[in-house]
């Protein structure tokens, strides 16, 4: 038996659409695997009732097939589905790391990223790695067609998750098909600023680099109260605010001393819009870790 903790993640971070990702110190899924002749999946925890246990319909099933590693799999969900926090990616990442050890496949963490990404395709329709990469590797990740690079970073974060759902498929439908040269230049500059900020563990640079004039404004319209939440977070000391992944979670970078105030301000703003929400005072964290020694 192998048990792992696979962290929630935030993809895009505003300016890094389909490229940037970050592992969060909380929340997380816990995945347990045991060898078996035939694969079975049991799901408990947050939103378990919405997650199929049929291996052909669950993100973990594709991972099992890719590794040729049938198992009894238990997923204790700490990352709510349709949250914008890489819920399906956490399960896929955890399964990939756990099954790799259980069957002694000998693959490196980076080699497991595309395998876990195939599991993502079951849910979103596309094998994107911007969530599974940080969930496996930890830290801040940059994923391109050539592979994934990662760096550890110490950035305090607040993730505010409203009690509404936005599916990845729906959020992709609103992504513009083109962008002006002016917006392209601005986005590249912001993304570069954010990356430097991560390398320096500088919340001010990371926050400044989160701005995105192309994708985020369209996705923000799917989130009730987003503009007020963003404004209140800045007033409380956030250095940057954007939609986490496909949403509806909203992520803010800040300094350690301001994190509690930012979380409270974001919750108040959602409440003012008539939306219940939960705030996670978190930070960029580790990738998937073993809980069984």
C-alpha positions in Angstrom: 0.0 0.0 0.0 1.2 3.5 -0.8 -0.4 6.7 0.4 0.4 10.2 -0.9 -0.7 13.8 -0.3 -1.2 15.6 -3.6 -1.6 19.4 -3.3 -4.1 21.8 -4.9 -2.6 24.0 -7.6 -3.3 27.4 -9.2 -2.8 27.5 -13.0 -2.2 30.5 -15.2 -1.7 33.0 -12.4 -3.1 35.6 -14.7 -0.4 36.3 -17.3 0.7 32.7 -17.8 -2.3 31.1 -19.5 -1.8 27.4 -20.0 1.9 27.8 -19.0 2.3 28.9 -15.4 1.3 26.8 -12.3 1.9 26.8 -8.6 1.5 24.2 -5.9 -0.4 25.4 -2.9 0.4 24.3 0.7 -3.3 23.7 1.2 -5.8 22.2 0.5 -4.8 18.7 -0.8 -6.1 15.3 -1.8 -4.9 12.1 -0.1 -4.6 9.1 -2.5 -4.0 5.5 -1.4 -3.2 2.6 -3.8 -3.0 -1.2 -3.3 -2.1 -3.7 -6.0 -5.1 -5.5 -7.5 -6.0 -7.7 -10.4 -8.6 -5.1 -11.5 -8.8 -1.4 -10.9 -11.4 0.0 -8.6 -11.8 3.6 -7.4 -13.5 4.8 -4.2 -13.9 8.6 -3.7 -14.7 10.3 -0.4 -14.4 13.8 0.9 -15.3 17.2 -0.6 -17.6 16.9 -3.6 -17.2 13.1 -3.8 -20.8 12.8 -4.9 -19.9 14.6 -8.2 -16.9 12.4 -9.1 -17.4 9.2 -11.1 -15.8 6.1 -9.7 -15.8 4.3 -13.1 -12.1 4.1 -14.1 -12.9 5.0 -17.6 -14.5 8.3 -16.5 -12.2 9.2 -13.6 -9.0 11.1 -14.2 -7.1 8.4 -12.3 -8.1 5.7 -14.8 -6.0 7.0 -17.6 -3.0 7.1 -15.2 -3.5 3.5 -14.3 -3.6 2.5 -18.0 -0.5 4.5 -18.9 1.5 2.9 -16.1 -0.1 -0.5 -16.6 -0.7 -0.5 -12.8 -4.1 -2.0 -11.8 -4.9 -1.1 -8.2 -7.6 -0.5 -5.6 -7.5 3.3 -5.3 -9.0 5.4 -2.6 -9.2 9.2 -3.1 -10.0 11.4 -0.2 -10.9 14.7 -1.8 -9.7 17.9 0.0 -9.8 19.9 -3.3 -13.3 20.6 -4.4 -14.2 19.7 -8.0 -14.9 22.6 -10.4 -13.0 25.0 -8.1 -10.2 26.3 -10.2 -7.7 24.7 -7.9 -6.7 21.7 -9.9 -9.0 19.1 -8.3 -8.8 16.5 -11.0 -5.1 17.2 -11.4 -4.4 16.6 -7.7 -6.0 13.1 -8.0 -4.1 12.3 -11.2 -0.8 13.6 -9.8 -1.2 11.6 -6.6 -2.1 8.4 -8.4 0.8 8.8 -10.8 3.4 9.2 -8.0 1.8 6.5 -5.8 1.5 3.9 -8.6 5.0 4.6 -9.8 6.3 3.6 -6.4 3.8 0.7 -5.9 4.9 -0.9 -9.1 8.5 0.3 -9.0 8.2 1.8 -12.5 11.3 3.9 -11.9 10.0 7.0 -13.6 11.2 10.5 -12.6 8.8 13.1 -11.3 9.2 15.0 -14.6 8.4 11.8 -16.6 5.2 11.4 -14.6 3.9 14.8 -15.6 2.7 13.9 -19.1 1.2 10.7 -17.8 -0.8 12.6 -15.2 -1.8 15.1 -17.9 -3.4 12.3 -19.9 -5.7 11.9 -16.9 -6.6 15.5 -17.1 -7.9 15.0 -20.6 -10.7 12.8 -19.2 -12.1 15.8 -17.4 -11.3 18.8 -19.5 -10.9 17.2 -22.9 -7.3 18.4 -23.3 -4.1 16.9 -21.8 -2.9 20.1 -20.2 -0.1 19.9 -17.7 -0.3 23.3 -16.0 -2.0 21.9 -12.9 -0.5 18.4 -12.8 3.1 19.7 -13.1 3.1 21.7 -9.9 1.1 19.1 -8.1 3.8 16.6 -8.8 6.9 18.8 -8.7 5.9 21.5 -6.3 6.9 25.2 -6.4 6.3 27.4 -9.4 6.2 25.7 -12.7 6.5 26.8 -16.4 5.2 24.2 -18.8 5.6 24.3 -22.6 5.6 21.8 -25.4 9.3 21.1 -24.6 8.6 20.2 -21.0 8.4 21.7 -17.5 10.8 23.8 -15.5 10.2 24.5 -11.8 11.6 26.7 -9.0 10.9 26.8 -5.3 9.4 30.1 -4.2 8.3 31.5 -0.8 5.2 33.6 -1.7 2.3 34.0 0.8 -1.1 33.6 -0.9 -4.8 33.8 -0.2 -7.2 31.6 -2.2 -10.9 32.5 -1.9 -13.3 29.9 -3.1 -16.9 30.9 -3.6 -19.7 28.4 -3.3 -20.4 28.3 -7.0 -19.0 26.1 -9.8 -17.3 26.9 -13.0 -16.3 24.0 -15.2 -13.0 24.0 -17.1 -14.9 23.3 -20.3 -17.2 26.3 -19.8 -14.3 28.6 -18.9 -12.4 27.6 -22.1 -15.4 28.6 -24.2 -15.0 32.3 -23.2 -11.2 32.5 -24.0 -10.7 34.9 -26.9 -9.3 33.4 -30.1 -7.0 36.3 -30.8 -5.4 39.3 -29.0 -4.0 42.6 -30.1 -0.3 43.3 -30.3 -0.7 45.8 -27.5 -2.2 43.2 -25.2 0.3 40.6 -26.3 3.2 42.8 -25.4 1.6 43.7 -22.0 1.0 40.0 -21.2 4.6 39.0 -22.0 5.9 41.8 -19.9 3.7 40.8 -17.0 4.6 37.1 -17.3 8.3 37.9 -17.3 7.8 40.1 -14.2 6.0 37.3 -12.4 8.6 34.8 -13.2 11.4 37.0 -11.9 9.3 37.6 -8.8 9.0 33.8 -8.2 12.8 33.3 -8.6 13.4 36.1 -6.1 10.4 35.1 -3.8 9.3 38.7 -4.1 5.5 39.1 -3.5 5.5 42.6 -5.0 6.9 41.5 -8.4 4.7 38.4 -8.4 1.6 40.4 -7.8 2.5 43.0 -10.4 3.0 40.2 -12.9 -0.5 38.7 -12.4 -2.2 41.3 -14.5 -3.7 39.9 -17.8 -5.7 41.9 -20.3 -6.8 39.0 -22.5 -8.1 35.9 -20.7 -8.8 36.9 -17.1 -11.4 39.7 -17.9 -13.5 37.1 -19.8 -13.4 34.5 -17.1 -14.0 37.0 -14.4 -17.4 37.6 -15.8 -18.3 34.0 -14.8 -17.6 34.8 -11.1 -20.3 36.8 -9.2 -18.7 39.6 -7.2 -15.2 39.3 -8.7 -14.5 43.0 -9.3 -15.4 43.9 -5.7 -13.4 40.9 -4.3 -10.4 42.1 -6.3 -10.7 45.7 -5.2 -11.2 44.8 -1.5 -8.1 42.5 -1.6 -5.9 45.3 -3.0 -7.3 47.6 -0.3 -6.3 45.1 2.3 -2.7 44.8 1.0 -2.7 42.3 -1.8 0.0 42.8 -4.4 -1.9 41.0 -7.1 -5.2 39.4 -7.7 -6.5 37.1 -10.5 -8.7 34.2 -11.3 -7.2 30.8 -10.2 -7.2 28.5 -13.2 -10.6 28.3 -14.8 -12.2 29.7 -11.6 -14.3 30.4 -9.6 -11.5 30.5 -7.0 -9.7 33.9 -6.8 -6.0 34.0 -5.8 -4.2 36.9 -4.3 -0.4 37.3 -3.7 0.5 39.3 -0.6 3.0 39.8 2.1 2.9 37.6 5.2 1.8 40.4 7.5 -1.2 41.2 5.2 -2.5 37.7 4.6 -5.1 37.5 7.3 -6.5 40.9 6.3 -6.6 40.0 2.6 -8.5 36.8 3.4 -11.1 38.6 5.5 -11.6 41.3 2.9 -12.2 38.8 0.1 -14.7 36.8 2.2 -16.5 40.1 3.1 -16.7 41.1 -0.6 -18.2 37.8 -1.7 -20.6 38.0 1.2 -21.6 41.4 0.0 -22.4 39.9 -3.4 -24.6 37.3 -1.7 -22.1 34.5 -2.2 -20.8 32.2 0.5 -17.1 31.5 0.3 -14.1 29.9 2.0 -10.6 31.4 2.2 -7.4 29.4 2.4 -4.4 31.3 3.9 -1.8 29.3 2.0 1.5 29.7 0.1 3.5 28.1 -2.7 4.2 24.7 -1.4 5.7 21.2 -2.0 4.6 18.7 -4.6 3.1 15.3 -4.0 4.6 13.7 -0.8 4.5 10.2 0.7 2.6 9.7 3.9 3.6 6.1 4.5 7.3 6.6 5.0 
